[in-house]
Amino acid sequence: MMHSNLIDGEWIDGNDMVRNINPSDTNDVIGEYARASAEDAKAAIAAAKAAFPAWSRSGILERHAILRKTADEILARKDELGRLLSREEGKTLAEGIGETVRAGQIFDFFAGEALRLAGEVIPSVRPNIGVEITREPVGVVGIITPWNFPIAIPAWKIAPALCYGNTVVFKPAELVPGCSWAIVDILVRAGLPKGVLNLVMGKGSVVGQAMLDSPDVQAITFTGSTGTGKRVALASVEHNRKYQLEMGGKNPFVVLDDADLTVAVEAAVNSAFFSTGQRCTASSRVIVTEGIHDRFVQAMGERMKGLVIDDALKAGTHIGPVVDQSQLNQDTDYIAIGKQEGAKLAFGGELLKRDTPGFYLQPALFTEATNQMRISQEEIFGPVASVIRVKDYDEALSVANDTPFGLSSGIATTSLKHATHFKRNAEAGMVMVNLPTAGVDFHVPFGGRKGSSHGSREQGRYAAEFYTTVKTGYTST
Ligand code: ADP
C-alpha cells in the first residue's frame, strides 16, 4: 500500500516514493511512502497559513476533543502501532509499545491543557488601567523529527502545537515514516479541519530545507543532529522566527565507591545499550571511581553476557538491531577509533549473524578510556560506551561536565551529600540519581544545555513557552 502525503486535507501520492525497510530483516518491506518535493512542501506551508486564522480562533473544546480522540485511538491500538514502530526502527517490541503508550499519554495531556489555557490580570502602575497577559498561537509551526523515537517525538511536538492553536507542517525522518503517517491519519479522522496539519514525508535536504527557507513558517521545532540543528538556527535567524533545537548528547553516568553495585550496573546497561544506544539521552561515558572500578567492570561484563541481541519483534530480545547500514558503519568506525586511541575493548563490538539479514551489533564496552578520546567527546549514537576511571567524586564531576553537550547526567551513589551536590552542579538539563540517564516522564520538561539544545523546553506545561507568544493588553476604564 502506498502511504501518501497530506496537503490541505488531500492525500497526495506525488512522483516519488521510498520503501520503509525493517532493520531486523532487510527483506521485509513495511510499505511504500510518498516522497514530497519542494513544491509539495510549499503547498503544505500555504495550506497551513490559510488554515491558521480559523484554527487559531477555534474553541478549546474542539481542540480538546480532537486531541482526546487521538489519544484514545493511539492507546487502543498500542500493540499494533508498537509493532509497527519496532518493525521500522528496530527497538524491541516492549520498547515500541511503551513508546506508543507514551505518545497516547502526551496527546491526552495536551487534550487537558487545551482546557486549562489561562492568562494573568495585573493592575497597572497607573490608576484605572488594567493589564491582561494572554498567550496566543505563534502561527505556522514547522516540525522536523529524527528516526530514533518514531512516535513519541512527533507526538510531543504535534500535540502542543495543535493544543495552543497553531497549524503545522510536519516532516518526519525518512527512515521511519510509518508511525508518523499513522498518527496523522488518526488526527485527521479525529476531526482536524483541512490544512491544520500537513504531512510532507521526504528528504531533509529537499522538504526540510524548503521549510527552513519559507518566510511563512513562524516557528520550527527540530530534533536531530548538531549539523542540521545549526542549519535550522541560521535559517531561522534569517527569517526572525522562533526555533527550538534538541540535538546530541554525550551523557555521563557517574558511579561512586558507595554505589549499590546492582543499581549502578542496571542503570548503566540501560543507559548505554537499551534502544540499541540510539537515544539522545543514552549514556556513553561511564565515569567510575577507583574503589569500585574493577568490581563494576566485571559486573558489567557479566550482565552484558546475558543480553539477547536479536530481531526486535522476537520475544526475549533485549536489544534490537542498529537502525541502518550507515549508522552501523558509524558505530563500527568509532569502535575502531577507540582501539586506535588506546582504549581497551573489554566486551562486545562484533557484528552478529541472526536468522534474518539485519544490522546486528554486540554492544561494546571500552575500559581504560580517557575523557579526551574522540569516543568520549563525540556522539556515536549506538550501543558503544566507555568506562573512564577517576580518583574521587570531585574528579568524576569535573569529567562529567567536560563535554560540549549537556542533555542528561546521571549518578549512582548512596550518599545524600554527593547526590545533592551532583544535582546542583551537573551541567545538564536533566539529572538522574540512581536511575538511567534515559527514560523520562511525559508531563515534565525535557531539554538540555550547552551544545545539546536551544530554546525553551519541550513537554509538560513548559511546552507552552515555545508554541505560544505572549500578549500584554492595557485597558483604561
Ligand atoms: P539524524 O542523524 O538523526 O538522521 P539529521 O539531523 O540528519 O539527523 O535528521 C533529523 C531530521 O532533520 C530528519 O527529519 C532529516 O530529514 C532532517 N533534515 C536533514 N537535513 C535537513 C535540512 N537541510 N533542512 C531541514 N531538515 C533537514
Boltz pocket constraint, residues with backbone or C-beta under 6 A from the ligand:
constraints:
  - pocket:
      binder: B
      contacts: [[A, 144], [A, 145], [A, 146], [A, 147], [A, 171], [A, 172], [A, 173], [A, 174], [A, 202], [A, 203], [A, 204], [A, 205], [A, 206], [A, 207], [A, 208], [A, 209], [A, 212], [A, 223], [A, 224], [A, 225], [A, 226], [A, 227], [A, 228], [A, 229], [A, 231]]
      max_distance: 6.0
